[in-house]
Amino acid sequence: MVGSLFSPVRMGAVILSFALTSCAALQSGKPVEGKVKNVVLIIGDGMGPQQVGLLLSYARQAPHGVLADRTTALDRMMGTGRMGISLTYTGDSLVTDSAASATQLATGVFARSEMLGLDVDGNVPENIVEKARRLGKMTGLVSDTRITHATPAAFAAHQTHRSQENDIAEDLLASNADVMLSGGLNYWIPEQANDPASEVHKQLKEWTGNSFRIKSARKDRKNLLAMARQKGYTLVFDKAQLQQAKGKTIGLFAGSAMADGIEETRLRQDERHVEPTLREMSAQALKILENHPQGFFLMIEAGQIDWASHRNDTGLLLHEMLRFNDTLDYVLDWAAGREDTLVIVTADHETGGFGFSYSAADIPPPARLPGAAFAGGKTFQSNFNYGSPEILDRLYAQQKSYHEIFLEFDRLPDEERTPLQLAELVNRFTRFGITEAEARRILATEANPYYREGHVSLGEKTVPKIDANDAFFVYQKENRENLLAKAVATKQHTVWATGTHTGTPVFTFVKGPESLLPPFAKILHHTELGRLLWGALQE
């Protein structure tokens, strides 16, 4: 199947298309196909058409939406850009994970799920960061997750499994990418950093301003930060340090994951915030890279769209999409008027199978309408409840993610972890309340039907009880969050199909010199999209 769809013959047709377009561009005086200096790739992790639809619905329909002009950065891209569709499956499966999908984008070859920077057989292809450096360009990786997580790692690491984050950190350092900004400090510091009396612990507390916990995830004495300084990197750990950074920079702003989208919304409202936002990291990366005479490749990941979707947390998902939108707006402002830059926006896959839906609950009463067809006292009666746009405002009003709500619940003394207390927390921090009875169902447990001893996700003997499609809710420690989503689904008019990824094709938006755009505005596979990215880098 792989060979027939993406054969050398078909690849040759793609290359021929590039060549013909390049000739036409030369004759018209437009920029030559494939001859931009800079390529900016923005990945919305988990951002399928459904997640894009949530952002667009909020922009256009929310009665009190925060996007004043009711347009999004994606609208701006489509003003003079193009849109295509890309398939995400791997070389051996229907559905991808982030490691394989990002590898396919970074290398242009088929990969296998959960492997990083390797082809489907386990060989080591060149990735786009390595190619860009070979061409004399600067390179950068930015993520709001952690720099050793699957998507950023796939652009600079080669490992047999995405879980090998200590080895991934070493690969990232060895890649010599000029800018790396994200969370994930824990994978860069030696195990003795866990000792508060150690010199390295004291030094790290000073460097980070004690703004987050120091806890090494390593089982060795390797200090990758010291190695990075020897290689000429500037190390930064907060917003103020980042804004002063020049040249090669590694910024690690959290021990593991950075703040979620709801928390970042609060950060943006306080200029004194310490942890930089995704937009601020992206802005500084561009500032560092933009003056390099040979140009650059920059990958920016809005990674927590995926996490919100895994947990079926619609309010958090909205904030993650707005964080993505805010970052893309900045990148488009930076790129405005430049003829030397290509901006591509896509997703590695869709997560969760999200959608708004109509229901049989709370059908609106008959309505008197002013139109001529309803003259004489006729009323209109809808058969179903199609949902009010006011729901969008209530989603935005969520004050804590489901994950944070359950963390707060779990910190309570044993005797206080009751269904009533869970209902109180949910009702305090969200606008879609639950009853004590609903909370009791959320907290109900059962013997794990998929138990596998020692498994990272399936290793719990007792798990939350999910009555339908339980095999698709594999992150069992977080399944209470999926059950909470189910409890409020009717009120939110939301449906979620799964707690994992789907094979839904994703959008690709592209903006830049007109001569460069047509090959992207097609139905592609991510391997083809990856090769188009390679082709866009100036030889």
ZAMAR-835872 format. One record per residue (C-alpha): residue number from 1; x, z, y. Coordinates in Angstrom, 2 decimals. Example, Ala and Ser with C-alpha at 12.3 -4.5 7.8 and 13.67 -1.06 7.14 Angstrom:
<sites>
(1,(12.30,7.80,-4.50))
(2,(13.67,7.14,-1.06))
</sites>
This chain:
<sites>
(1,(0.00,0.00,0.00))
(2,(2.75,0.96,2.45))
(3,(4.70,-2.18,1.73))
(4,(1.72,-4.49,2.20))
(5,(0.58,-3.02,5.51))
(6,(3.97,-2.58,7.15))
(7,(6.13,-5.21,5.52))
(8,(9.24,-6.84,7.03))
(9,(7.07,-9.89,7.76))
(10,(4.67,-7.87,9.84))
(11,(7.52,-6.07,11.59))
(12,(9.02,-9.44,12.38))
(13,(5.77,-10.44,14.05))
(14,(5.95,-7.34,16.25))
(15,(9.54,-8.15,17.26))
(16,(8.58,-11.80,17.95))
(17,(5.75,-10.56,20.16))
(18,(8.28,-8.53,22.13))
(19,(10.56,-11.55,22.51))
(20,(7.79,-13.90,23.71))
(21,(6.51,-11.33,26.19))
(22,(10.05,-10.81,27.48))
(23,(10.44,-14.54,28.18))
(24,(7.16,-14.63,30.07))
(25,(8.21,-11.59,32.06))
(26,(11.47,-13.22,33.08))
(27,(9.65,-16.33,34.33))
(28,(7.15,-14.24,36.33))
(29,(9.78,-12.00,37.91))
(30,(8.28,-8.89,36.36))
(31,(10.40,-6.23,34.62))
(32,(11.72,-7.47,31.29))
(33,(10.06,-6.23,28.11))
(34,(11.95,-3.27,26.71))
(35,(14.17,-2.88,29.77))
(36,(13.04,0.38,31.30))
(37,(15.58,3.12,31.91))
(38,(13.35,6.09,31.13))
(39,(10.84,6.85,28.38))
(40,(8.60,9.92,28.63))
(41,(6.61,10.67,25.47))
(42,(3.88,13.32,25.77))
(43,(2.40,14.57,22.51))
(44,(-0.83,16.52,22.41))
(45,(-0.39,18.25,19.05))
(46,(-3.75,18.12,17.24))
(47,(-5.29,16.10,20.09))
(48,(-7.65,13.67,18.42))
(49,(-10.42,11.70,20.14))
(50,(-12.65,14.78,19.83))
(51,(-10.25,16.97,21.81))
(52,(-9.89,14.24,24.43))
(53,(-13.70,14.10,24.53))
(54,(-13.88,17.82,25.31))
(55,(-11.58,17.36,28.30))
(56,(-13.55,14.37,29.57))
(57,(-16.90,16.11,29.09))
(58,(-15.65,19.15,30.98))
(59,(-14.31,17.00,33.82))
(60,(-17.52,15.07,34.26))
(61,(-20.23,17.54,33.27))
(62,(-19.21,21.16,33.86))
(63,(-21.40,22.42,36.73))
(64,(-18.52,24.46,38.19))
(65,(-15.52,22.67,36.69))
(66,(-12.02,23.27,38.04))
(67,(-11.20,19.55,38.22))
(68,(-12.58,18.95,41.69))
(69,(-12.65,15.15,41.57))
(70,(-14.14,15.15,38.03))
(71,(-11.39,12.89,36.77))
(72,(-8.52,13.60,34.43))
(73,(-4.91,12.53,34.19))
(74,(-6.00,10.22,31.37))
(75,(-8.32,8.46,33.85))
(76,(-5.28,7.96,36.05))
(77,(-3.33,6.47,33.17))
(78,(-6.11,4.02,32.45))
(79,(-6.21,2.89,36.08))
(80,(-3.29,0.52,35.51))
(81,(-2.31,1.42,31.97))
(82,(-3.54,0.55,28.50))
(83,(-4.97,2.35,25.49))
(84,(-4.50,1.77,21.78))
(85,(-5.24,3.55,18.52))
(86,(-2.67,4.83,16.06))
(87,(-3.02,5.85,12.42))
(88,(-1.10,8.93,11.39))
(89,(-0.97,9.07,7.57))
(90,(2.34,9.60,5.79))
(91,(4.11,7.50,3.22))
(92,(2.45,9.35,0.36))
(93,(-0.74,11.03,1.64))
(94,(-4.00,10.51,3.51))
(95,(-3.40,13.34,5.99))
(96,(-0.22,14.27,7.83))
(97,(1.26,17.48,9.10))
(98,(3.12,17.72,12.40))
(99,(6.58,17.49,10.84))
(100,(5.91,14.18,9.12))
(101,(3.95,12.67,11.97))
(102,(6.54,13.58,14.60))
(103,(9.26,12.28,12.28))
(104,(7.42,8.95,12.04))
(105,(7.25,8.78,15.84))
(106,(10.89,9.80,16.23))
(107,(12.33,7.45,13.60))
(108,(9.82,4.63,13.10))
(109,(9.91,5.07,9.31))
(110,(7.47,6.63,6.87))
(111,(7.95,10.32,6.16))
(112,(6.63,12.98,3.79))
(113,(4.60,16.00,4.93))
(114,(6.51,19.17,5.84))
(115,(9.91,17.42,5.84))
(116,(11.75,16.97,9.16))
(117,(13.75,13.96,10.26))
(118,(13.85,12.49,6.74))
(119,(12.21,9.41,5.32))
(120,(9.72,9.54,2.46))
(121,(12.57,9.53,-0.09))
(122,(14.64,12.19,1.65))
(123,(17.16,9.92,3.37))
(124,(18.37,10.64,6.92))
(125,(17.31,7.96,9.44))
(126,(18.50,7.91,13.02))
(127,(16.00,9.50,15.40))
(128,(15.22,8.48,18.94))
(129,(17.23,11.30,20.51))
(130,(20.28,10.19,18.55))
(131,(19.66,6.57,19.54))
(132,(19.19,7.44,23.20))
(133,(22.46,9.37,23.23))
(134,(24.20,6.46,21.50))
(135,(22.97,4.27,24.36))
(136,(24.42,6.66,26.93))
(137,(21.10,8.17,27.99))
(138,(20.27,11.80,28.59))
(139,(17.65,13.42,26.37))
(140,(15.19,16.29,26.63))
(141,(12.70,18.23,24.52))
(142,(9.99,20.45,26.02))
(143,(7.27,22.38,24.18))
(144,(4.86,25.25,24.84))
(145,(5.22,26.42,21.22))
(146,(8.85,27.10,20.19))
(147,(11.72,24.65,20.18))
(148,(12.27,25.07,16.41))
(149,(8.63,24.23,15.63))
(150,(7.80,21.04,13.75))
(151,(7.13,18.58,16.58))
(152,(10.15,19.16,18.83))
(153,(12.35,19.74,15.77))
(154,(11.47,16.33,14.31))
(155,(13.13,14.64,17.30))
(156,(16.51,16.28,16.73))
(157,(16.73,17.90,13.28))
(158,(17.03,16.75,9.67))
(159,(15.79,19.37,7.20))
(160,(14.03,19.37,3.83))
(161,(11.28,21.67,5.09))
(162,(9.88,22.58,8.49))
(163,(10.06,26.30,7.67))
(164,(13.88,26.28,7.82))
(165,(13.85,27.22,11.50))
(166,(17.25,28.95,11.51))
(167,(18.83,25.74,10.21))
(168,(16.67,23.72,12.62))
(169,(18.07,25.70,15.54))
(170,(21.58,24.75,14.42))
(171,(20.54,21.10,14.18))
(172,(19.04,21.23,17.67))
(173,(22.31,22.55,19.04))
(174,(24.27,19.93,17.13))
(175,(22.02,17.17,18.51))
(176,(23.46,17.75,22.00))
(177,(20.07,17.08,23.60))
(178,(20.67,17.73,27.28))
(179,(17.53,19.76,27.97))
(180,(15.65,21.97,25.50))
(181,(12.90,24.18,26.94))
(182,(10.42,26.25,24.93))
(183,(10.05,29.56,23.08))
(184,(11.88,30.52,19.90))
(185,(14.78,32.73,21.00))
(186,(14.55,34.68,17.71))
(187,(16.09,31.79,15.77))
(188,(19.13,31.51,18.03))
(189,(20.45,35.07,17.99))
(190,(22.41,36.95,15.29))
(191,(20.81,39.57,13.07))
(192,(22.75,42.38,14.76))
(193,(20.65,41.71,17.87))
(194,(17.97,43.79,16.12))
(195,(20.11,46.88,16.69))
(196,(19.28,48.25,20.18))
(197,(22.74,49.79,20.32))
(198,(24.56,46.50,19.75))
(199,(26.32,44.72,22.57))
(200,(24.46,41.49,21.86))
(201,(21.09,43.27,22.13))
(202,(22.07,44.84,25.45))
(203,(23.31,41.50,26.75))
(204,(20.10,39.73,25.74))
(205,(17.97,42.39,27.42))
(206,(19.95,41.80,30.60))
(207,(19.71,38.01,30.37))
(208,(15.96,38.05,29.69))
(209,(15.17,40.75,32.22))
(210,(13.60,42.65,29.31))
(211,(10.60,40.35,29.73))
(212,(10.02,39.92,26.00))
(213,(10.98,41.56,22.72))
(214,(14.41,40.87,21.23))
(215,(14.06,40.35,17.46))
(216,(16.33,38.07,15.49))
(217,(14.82,35.95,12.72))
(218,(18.28,35.13,11.34))
(219,(19.96,36.65,8.29))
(220,(23.49,35.94,9.48))
(221,(25.78,36.76,12.37))
(222,(25.65,33.34,14.01))
(223,(25.11,33.55,17.74))
(224,(23.89,30.08,18.69))
(225,(23.60,31.06,22.34))
(226,(27.33,31.80,22.48))
(227,(27.98,28.47,20.78))
(228,(25.72,26.74,23.30))
(229,(27.64,28.20,26.22))
(230,(30.89,26.98,24.67))
(231,(29.33,23.49,24.54))
(232,(28.59,23.61,28.27))
(233,(24.92,24.56,28.25))
(234,(23.35,26.68,30.96))
(235,(21.10,29.32,29.35))
(236,(17.89,30.33,31.11))
(237,(15.19,32.78,30.10))
(238,(12.63,32.89,32.92))
(239,(11.04,30.73,35.60))
(240,(13.45,31.69,38.38))
(241,(16.51,30.92,36.26))
(242,(14.97,27.64,35.13))
(243,(14.37,26.44,38.66))
(244,(18.08,26.85,39.44))
(245,(19.24,25.01,36.32))
(246,(21.32,21.87,36.57))
(247,(22.93,19.74,33.88))
(248,(22.76,20.64,30.19))
(249,(20.20,23.43,29.83))
(250,(18.67,25.47,27.04))
(251,(15.67,27.53,28.13))
(252,(14.13,30.01,25.68))
(253,(11.24,31.86,27.29))
(254,(9.75,33.83,24.39))
(255,(10.93,35.28,21.11))
(256,(8.58,32.97,19.23))
(257,(5.53,31.22,20.72))
(258,(4.94,30.96,24.45))
(259,(1.72,32.07,26.16))
(260,(-1.52,30.39,25.09))
(261,(-3.60,28.25,27.42))
(262,(-5.88,31.07,28.59))
(263,(-2.89,33.24,29.41))
(264,(-1.17,30.33,31.17))
(265,(-4.26,29.87,33.33))
(266,(-3.65,33.42,34.55))
(267,(0.08,32.71,34.96))
(268,(-0.64,29.77,37.25))
(269,(-2.69,32.05,39.49))
(270,(0.23,34.47,40.01))
(271,(3.32,33.01,41.65))
(272,(5.31,36.02,40.43))
(273,(4.96,35.02,36.78))
(274,(8.14,35.13,34.75))
(275,(7.37,32.73,31.90))
(276,(7.30,29.13,33.12))
(277,(4.25,26.99,32.46))
(278,(4.38,23.73,30.53))
(279,(4.09,21.85,33.82))
(280,(6.99,23.83,35.33))
(281,(9.21,23.22,32.31))
(282,(8.39,19.51,32.40))
(283,(9.07,19.33,36.14))
(284,(12.50,20.91,35.83))
(285,(13.38,18.73,32.85))
(286,(12.59,15.64,34.91))
(287,(14.59,17.01,37.83))
(288,(17.64,17.47,35.62))
(289,(17.33,14.10,33.88))
(290,(16.09,11.78,36.64))
(291,(19.37,10.92,38.35))
(292,(21.31,9.88,35.27))
(293,(22.35,6.25,35.87))
(294,(21.65,5.21,32.27))
(295,(18.22,6.83,32.21))
(296,(16.73,9.25,29.69))
(297,(14.31,9.97,26.87))
(298,(12.07,13.03,27.27))
(299,(9.53,14.38,24.77))
(300,(6.96,16.88,26.07))
(301,(4.66,18.64,23.60))
(302,(1.38,20.33,24.49))
(303,(1.56,22.05,21.15))
(304,(-1.08,24.73,21.24))
(305,(-3.99,22.28,21.26))
(306,(-3.30,22.25,17.54))
(307,(-3.25,26.04,17.22))
(308,(-6.57,26.45,19.03))
(309,(-8.09,23.79,16.80))
(310,(-6.77,25.36,13.59))
(311,(-8.56,28.54,14.65))
(312,(-11.71,26.66,15.75))
(313,(-11.46,28.43,19.13))
(314,(-13.31,26.07,21.47))
(315,(-12.81,28.10,24.65))
(316,(-9.07,28.27,24.05))
(317,(-9.03,24.57,23.17))
(318,(-10.53,23.74,26.55))
(319,(-7.76,25.69,28.29))
(320,(-5.13,23.95,26.16))
(321,(-6.53,20.56,27.14))
(322,(-6.47,21.57,30.79))
(323,(-2.84,22.69,30.40))
(324,(-2.05,19.28,28.92))
(325,(-3.94,17.60,31.78))
(326,(-2.07,19.59,34.43))
(327,(1.28,18.62,32.91))
(328,(0.38,14.95,32.60))
(329,(-0.80,14.93,36.21))
(330,(2.66,16.10,37.28))
(331,(4.44,13.50,35.16))
(332,(2.25,10.73,36.60))
(333,(2.96,11.94,40.14))
(334,(6.68,11.86,39.35))
(335,(6.46,8.38,37.81))
(336,(4.26,6.89,40.54))
(337,(5.76,3.70,41.94))
(338,(8.67,3.67,39.50))
(339,(9.31,0.38,37.74))
(340,(11.95,1.92,35.49))
(341,(9.81,4.36,33.51))
(342,(7.40,4.15,30.59))
(343,(4.99,7.05,30.00))
(344,(3.30,7.27,26.60))
(345,(0.68,9.84,25.62))
(346,(-0.45,10.29,22.03))
(347,(-1.11,12.92,19.37))
(348,(0.57,13.57,16.08))
(349,(-2.84,14.01,14.40))
(350,(-6.30,15.48,14.94))
(351,(-6.96,19.09,13.98))
(352,(-10.22,20.79,13.04))
(353,(-12.74,17.97,13.14))
(354,(-14.24,19.30,16.38))
(355,(-17.42,18.07,18.04))
(356,(-20.41,18.99,20.16))
(357,(-23.68,18.58,18.26))
(358,(-27.42,19.01,18.75))
(359,(-29.44,21.48,16.71))
(360,(-32.82,22.82,15.65))
(361,(-32.23,26.15,17.43))
(362,(-33.87,27.05,20.76))
(363,(-35.62,23.70,21.31))
(364,(-36.44,23.47,25.02))
(365,(-40.11,23.82,26.04))
(366,(-42.12,20.83,27.28))
(367,(-41.03,19.58,30.70))
(368,(-42.93,17.94,33.57))
(369,(-40.94,14.94,34.81))
(370,(-41.39,13.19,38.18))
(371,(-41.12,9.61,36.90))
(372,(-44.03,7.17,36.98))
(373,(-44.23,7.08,33.18))
(374,(-45.19,10.77,33.22))
(375,(-47.88,10.51,35.91))
(376,(-51.18,12.19,35.21))
(377,(-49.77,15.44,33.87))
(378,(-47.93,14.10,30.84))
(379,(-45.02,16.21,29.58))
(380,(-41.85,15.38,27.75))
(381,(-41.02,17.29,24.58))
(382,(-37.58,16.93,23.01))
(383,(-37.45,17.21,19.23))
(384,(-34.10,19.01,19.27))
(385,(-31.77,21.08,21.46))
(386,(-29.06,18.76,22.78))
(387,(-27.07,21.42,24.63))
(388,(-26.71,22.25,28.31))
(389,(-23.60,21.27,30.29))
(390,(-23.56,24.90,31.45))
(391,(-21.94,25.63,28.07))
(392,(-18.74,24.06,29.44))
(393,(-18.52,26.64,32.22))
(394,(-19.07,29.43,29.72))
(395,(-16.29,28.08,27.50))
(396,(-13.91,28.05,30.46))
(397,(-14.86,31.64,31.29))
(398,(-13.35,32.96,28.02))
(399,(-10.78,35.62,28.92))
(400,(-8.86,35.99,25.64))
(401,(-8.24,33.76,22.66))
(402,(-9.83,34.65,19.35))
(403,(-6.34,35.40,18.07))
(404,(-5.70,37.93,20.83))
(405,(-9.12,39.51,20.29))
(406,(-8.33,40.12,16.62))
(407,(-4.85,41.41,17.46))
(408,(-6.49,43.95,19.75))
(409,(-9.01,44.82,17.04))
(410,(-6.23,45.33,14.46))
(411,(-4.34,47.67,16.79))
(412,(-7.27,50.10,16.77))
(413,(-7.12,53.21,14.56))
(414,(-8.60,52.65,11.09))
(415,(-11.78,54.53,11.84))
(416,(-12.45,52.38,14.93))
(417,(-12.08,48.99,13.23))
(418,(-15.81,48.62,12.75))
(419,(-18.20,45.67,13.07))
(420,(-19.66,47.28,16.19))
(421,(-16.22,47.51,17.81))
(422,(-15.43,43.88,16.95))
(423,(-18.72,42.78,18.50))
(424,(-17.86,44.76,21.64))
(425,(-14.48,43.03,21.98))
(426,(-15.90,39.55,21.42))
(427,(-18.72,40.20,23.90))
(428,(-16.27,41.57,26.49))
(429,(-13.83,38.67,26.41))
(430,(-16.08,35.68,25.72))
(431,(-19.39,34.38,27.05))
(432,(-20.83,33.79,23.58))
(433,(-21.71,37.16,22.15))
(434,(-22.20,38.25,18.55))
(435,(-24.27,41.01,16.99))
(436,(-23.02,43.86,14.83))
(437,(-24.52,42.09,11.79))
(438,(-22.61,38.90,12.63))
(439,(-19.42,40.92,13.06))
(440,(-19.98,42.48,9.64))
(441,(-20.15,39.02,8.06))
(442,(-16.95,38.03,9.87))
(443,(-15.15,41.07,8.45))
(444,(-16.45,40.62,4.89))
(445,(-13.73,39.93,2.30))
(446,(-13.41,38.63,-1.25))
(447,(-10.77,38.09,-3.90))
(448,(-8.66,35.10,-2.89))
(449,(-9.86,32.13,-4.97))
(450,(-6.65,30.22,-4.12))
(451,(-4.16,33.06,-4.55))
(452,(-0.57,31.99,-5.17))
(453,(2.00,34.75,-5.39))
(454,(4.61,34.54,-2.65))
(455,(2.90,31.64,-0.85))
(456,(3.33,31.78,2.92))
(457,(-0.38,31.13,3.59))
(458,(-2.13,31.78,0.26))
(459,(-0.30,34.93,-0.82))
(460,(-2.98,37.49,0.10))
(461,(-5.02,38.84,-2.82))
(462,(-7.97,39.71,-0.57))
(463,(-9.10,37.34,2.18))
(464,(-11.99,36.82,4.63))
(465,(-15.01,35.40,2.86))
(466,(-15.74,31.78,3.76))
(467,(-18.82,30.48,1.98))
(468,(-18.43,26.72,2.46))
(469,(-15.43,24.38,2.26))
(470,(-13.12,27.37,1.85))
(471,(-10.31,25.21,0.43))
(472,(-9.91,23.63,3.87))
(473,(-9.26,26.96,5.62))
(474,(-5.76,27.47,4.31))
(475,(-4.34,29.82,6.96))
(476,(-6.17,32.71,5.41))
(477,(-4.76,35.49,7.59))
(478,(-6.48,33.82,10.55))
(479,(-9.78,32.96,8.84))
(480,(-11.67,35.67,10.71))
(481,(-11.21,33.49,13.79))
(482,(-12.79,30.52,12.00))
(483,(-15.66,32.80,10.94))
(484,(-16.12,33.92,14.54))
(485,(-16.34,30.24,15.54))
(486,(-19.03,29.75,12.91))
(487,(-20.97,32.78,14.21))
(488,(-21.15,31.38,17.76))
(489,(-21.42,27.69,16.82))
(490,(-25.15,27.41,17.51))
(491,(-24.76,29.02,20.94))
(492,(-21.81,26.75,21.79))
(493,(-23.33,23.60,20.27))
(494,(-19.99,23.12,18.53))
(495,(-19.18,22.15,14.98))
(496,(-15.80,22.36,13.25))
(497,(-15.21,20.57,9.96))
(498,(-12.01,22.26,8.84))
(499,(-9.23,24.70,9.62))
(500,(-6.60,22.04,8.92))
(501,(-5.78,18.50,10.03))
(502,(-7.89,15.38,9.57))
(503,(-6.88,11.76,9.09))
(504,(-8.76,10.66,12.21))
(505,(-6.81,7.98,14.14))
(506,(-5.58,9.13,17.53))
(507,(-5.46,7.52,20.95))
(508,(-2.31,6.16,22.55))
(509,(-2.23,5.85,26.34))
(510,(0.63,3.97,27.97))
(511,(1.57,3.39,31.60))
(512,(4.53,1.57,33.07))
(513,(5.68,-1.97,33.83))
(514,(2.86,-4.34,32.91))
(515,(5.09,-6.55,30.77))
(516,(5.80,-3.61,28.48))
(517,(2.23,-2.55,27.74))
(518,(0.47,-5.15,25.52))
(519,(2.15,-4.23,22.20))
(520,(0.85,-0.66,22.57))
(521,(-2.77,-1.70,23.17))
(522,(-3.52,-2.36,19.51))
(523,(-4.35,-0.62,16.28))
(524,(-0.97,0.66,15.16))
(525,(0.50,3.14,12.75))
(526,(2.78,5.89,14.06))
(527,(5.77,4.21,12.41))
(528,(5.02,1.10,14.47))
(529,(4.51,3.21,17.58))
(530,(7.85,4.87,16.90))
(531,(9.54,1.48,16.67))
(532,(7.91,0.43,19.94))
(533,(9.39,3.55,21.55))
(534,(12.78,2.55,20.18))
(535,(12.31,-0.95,21.53))
(536,(11.49,0.38,24.97))
(537,(14.88,2.08,25.26))
(538,(17.24,-0.28,27.02))
(539,(19.87,-1.71,24.72))
</sites>
